[in-house]
Amino acid sequence: MYINLINHSNYSLMNSCLTIDDIINFAIENNQKYVALVDVNTMFGTIDFYNKALKKKLKPIIGLQINYQNNKLVIIPKNKIGLSDTYKISSLINSNKFFDLSKYIGQCYLINLDNNEIDLLKSSCLKYFTISKINPIAVKENFYANGGDKVILKALSAIKEGKKLSDYENNNNFDNSNMLSDDQAKNIFSSESINNL
């Protein structure tokens, strides 16, 4: 079963047009029993997300995406200790404090979206995944629910970068940033990477 693991909500300011309700409704409409929220640097939406997911009888997965040592990393806590440490990481990032990430990921799964090896982190965390051929995992970042919402994401980017919407007319960077059904995922990812997920 595929899980849309890296869903960025509108709490990832100016980076996503997904609301928490969008994420939960997509999972329900596609008969997915797991639902995830992984915002960039922040965890402000997690309580609302968690409560809404449980109310709809979905299993919530909470995470955090950060940039660390020039790598885009996704941190998924395994338990309450891992969740507490993930909140600490978010707090340290938002207070612009220097920290050693390896001290906080002992009870977390770590996904490196950039595929650069970080041996210290690899040996510190519970499970380390990449999107490469070694221990691959079926993940991608999601910024909107379906193709029709792509223009909203382009508008957000235009506002954020002080440009016009027309500047993004032929920009393909926003393609394939939507959530996937199980069937769509099977057409994109290998069965091994979906199993690892």
ZAMAR-88401 format. One line per field, with one value per residue (C-alpha): residue number from 1; x, y, z; residue in three letters. Coordinates in steps of 0.25 Angstrom, whole numbers, plus 2048, in hexadecimal, padded with zeros to 3 digits. Example, Ala and Ser with C-alpha at 12.3 -4.5 7.8 and 13.67 -1.06 7.14 Angstrom:
2
i	c(1, 2)
c1	c(831, 837)
c2	c(7EE, 7FC)
c3	c(81F, 81D)
aa	c(ALA, SER)
// end
This chain:
197
i	c(1, 2, 3, 4, 5, 6, 7, 8, 9, 10, 11, 12, 13, 14, 15, 16, 17, 18, 19, 20, 21, 22, 23, 24, 25, 26, 27, 28, 29, 30, 31, 32, 33, 34, 35, 36, 37, 38, 39, 40, 41, 42, 43, 44, 45, 46, 47, 48, 49, 50, 51, 52, 53, 54, 55, 56, 57, 58, 59, 60, 61, 62, 63, 64, 65, 66, 67, 68, 69, 70, 71, 72, 73, 74, 75, 76, 77, 78, 79, 80, 81, 82, 83, 84, 85, 86, 87, 88, 89, 90, 91, 92, 93, 94, 95, 96, 97, 98, 99, 100, 101, 102, 103, 104, 105, 106, 107, 108, 109, 110, 111, 112, 113, 114, 115, 116, 117, 118, 119, 120, 121, 122, 123, 124, 125, 126, 127, 128, 129, 130, 131, 132, 133, 134, 135, 136, 137, 138, 139, 140, 141, 142, 143, 144, 145, 146, 147, 148, 149, 150, 151, 152, 153, 154, 155, 156, 157, 158, 159, 160, 161, 162, 163, 164, 165, 166, 167, 168, 169, 170, 171, 172, 173, 174, 175, 176, 177, 178, 179, 180, 181, 182, 183, 184, 185, 186, 187, 188, 189, 190, 191, 192, 193, 194, 195, 196, 197)
c1	c(800, 805, 806, 807, 812, 817, 80B, 80E, 803, 800, 807, 814, 812, 811, 816, 809, 7FA, 7F6, 7EE, 7ED, 7DF, 7E4, 7EE, 7E4, 7D9, 7E2, 7E6, 7D7, 7D3, 7DE, 7DC, 7E9, 7EA, 7F6, 7F7, 804, 808, 817, 818, 825, 82C, 81F, 815, 80A, 800, 802, 7F8, 7ED, 7F1, 7F2, 7E5, 7DE, 7E4, 7E0, 7D2, 7D1, 7D7, 7E4, 7F2, 7FA, 809, 810, 81D, 826, 82E, 83B, 847, 854, 862, 85D, 853, 844, 841, 833, 832, 827, 827, 824, 81F, 81C, 82B, 82D, 822, 827, 835, 82E, 827, 835, 83B, 830, 832, 841, 83F, 835, 83E, 84A, 852, 85D, 85B, 860, 855, 85B, 857, 848, 846, 848, 839, 836, 836, 83E, 83C, 847, 840, 84D, 855, 861, 867, 868, 86F, 86D, 85E, 85D, 863, 85B, 84D, 844, 842, 848, 842, 846, 83F, 84A, 84C, 852, 846, 83D, 830, 823, 822, 820, 81C, 80E, 809, 7FB, 7F0, 7EE, 7F2, 7E8, 7EF, 7FC, 7F9, 7F6, 804, 80A, 803, 809, 817, 814, 810, 81C, 826, 820, 81D, 811, 809, 80C, 81A, 817, 80F, 819, 81F, 81E, 824, 816, 812, 811, 810, 802, 7FD, 7FC, 7F2, 7F7, 7F6, 7FD, 809, 80A, 80C, 818, 81F, 825, 81E, 82B, 82A, 81B, 81E, 829, 81F)
c2	c(800, 80E, 819, 828, 82A, 838, 840, 84F, 857, 866, 867, 865, 874, 878, 86A, 862, 864, 857, 859, 84F, 84C, 849, 83F, 838, 838, 833, 827, 824, 825, 81C, 811, 814, 811, 819, 828, 830, 83E, 842, 851, 859, 85E, 85F, 856, 860, 858, 84B, 84B, 84F, 845, 83A, 83C, 83D, 830, 829, 82E, 828, 81B, 81D, 81A, 827, 828, 835, 839, 845, 849, 851, 855, 850, 850, 853, 847, 847, 83E, 838, 834, 82A, 827, 819, 81B, 826, 828, 82A, 834, 83C, 83D, 841, 84C, 850, 850, 859, 863, 863, 866, 871, 878, 877, 870, 866, 858, 84A, 842, 835, 837, 838, 82D, 820, 81D, 822, 81D, 826, 828, 82F, 835, 839, 82C, 832, 828, 82E, 823, 829, 82A, 81D, 816, 81E, 81C, 810, 80E, 816, 817, 81D, 81F, 818, 809, 806, 804, 80C, 811, 816, 824, 832, 83F, 843, 852, 850, 846, 845, 84B, 856, 85C, 85D, 86C, 86F, 86A, 873, 87F, 87D, 87C, 888, 890, 88A, 88E, 89B, 896, 896, 889, 88A, 888, 879, 876, 86C, 868, 859, 859, 859, 84C, 83F, 846, 841, 836, 828, 81C, 80E, 80B, 818, 815, 807, 80D, 816, 80E, 800, 7F6, 7F5, 804, 803, 7F7, 7FF, 80B)
c3	c(800, 7FC, 806, 802, 80C, 809, 809, 80B, 810, 810, 81D, 815, 812, 803, 7FF, 7FE, 7FB, 802, 80F, 81A, 815, 807, 80C, 814, 80A, 7FF, 808, 80A, 7FC, 7F7, 802, 809, 817, 81A, 819, 81B, 81E, 81C, 81B, 819, 825, 82D, 835, 837, 830, 837, 842, 839, 82F, 83A, 83F, 832, 82D, 839, 838, 82A, 82F, 827, 82D, 82D, 82A, 82E, 829, 826, 81A, 81C, 815, 81C, 817, 809, 809, 809, 814, 819, 827, 82B, 83A, 83E, 84C, 857, 859, 84A, 849, 855, 84E, 841, 848, 84E, 840, 83B, 846, 845, 836, 838, 843, 839, 843, 83F, 843, 840, 839, 83D, 84C, 848, 83F, 847, 847, 839, 82A, 821, 812, 80A, 7FE, 7F8, 7F9, 7FE, 809, 817, 81F, 82C, 82B, 824, 830, 83A, 836, 837, 828, 81C, 80E, 801, 7F4, 7ED, 7EA, 7F8, 801, 7F8, 7FD, 7F5, 7F9, 7F3, 7F8, 7F6, 7F5, 7F0, 7EF, 7E0, 7D3, 7D3, 7E0, 7D9, 7D5, 7E3, 7E7, 7DB, 7E1, 7EE, 7E8, 7E0, 7ED, 7F5, 7EA, 7E6, 7D8, 7CF, 7CD, 7BE, 7C2, 7C6, 7B9, 7B3, 7C0, 7C2, 7D1, 7D6, 7CE, 7D6, 7E4, 7E6, 7EF, 7EA, 7EA, 7EC, 7DD, 7D9, 7E3, 7DD, 7CF, 7D4, 7DF, 7E0, 7E9, 7F1, 7F4, 7F8, 801, 808, 80A)
aa	c(MET, TYR, ILE, ASN, LEU, ILE, ASN, HIS, SER, ASN, TYR, SER, LEU, MET, ASN, SER, CYS, LEU, THR, ILE, ASP, ASP, ILE, ILE, ASN, PHE, ALA, ILE, GLU, ASN, ASN, GLN, LYS, TYR, VAL, ALA, LEU, VAL, ASP, VAL, ASN, THR, MET, PHE, GLY, THR, ILE, ASP, PHE, TYR, ASN, LYS, ALA, LEU, LYS, LYS, LYS, LEU, LYS, PRO, ILE, ILE, GLY, LEU, GLN, ILE, ASN, TYR, GLN, ASN, ASN, LYS, LEU, VAL, ILE, ILE, PRO, LYS, ASN, LYS, ILE, GLY, LEU, SER, ASP, THR, TYR, LYS, ILE, SER, SER, LEU, ILE, ASN, SER, ASN, LYS, PHE, PHE, ASP, LEU, SER, LYS, TYR, ILE, GLY, GLN, CYS, TYR, LEU, ILE, ASN, LEU, ASP, ASN, ASN, GLU, ILE, ASP, LEU, LEU, LYS, SER, SER, CYS, LEU, LYS, TYR, PHE, THR, ILE, SER, LYS, ILE, ASN, PRO, ILE, ALA, VAL, LYS, GLU, ASN, PHE, TYR, ALA, ASN, GLY, GLY, ASP, LYS, VAL, ILE, LEU, LYS, ALA, LEU, SER, ALA, ILE, LYS, GLU, GLY, LYS, LYS, LEU, SER, ASP, TYR, GLU, ASN, ASN, ASN, ASN, PHE, ASP, ASN, SER, ASN, MET, LEU, SER, ASP, ASP, GLN, ALA, LYS, ASN, ILE, PHE, SER, SER, GLU, SER, ILE, ASN, ASN, LEU)
// end
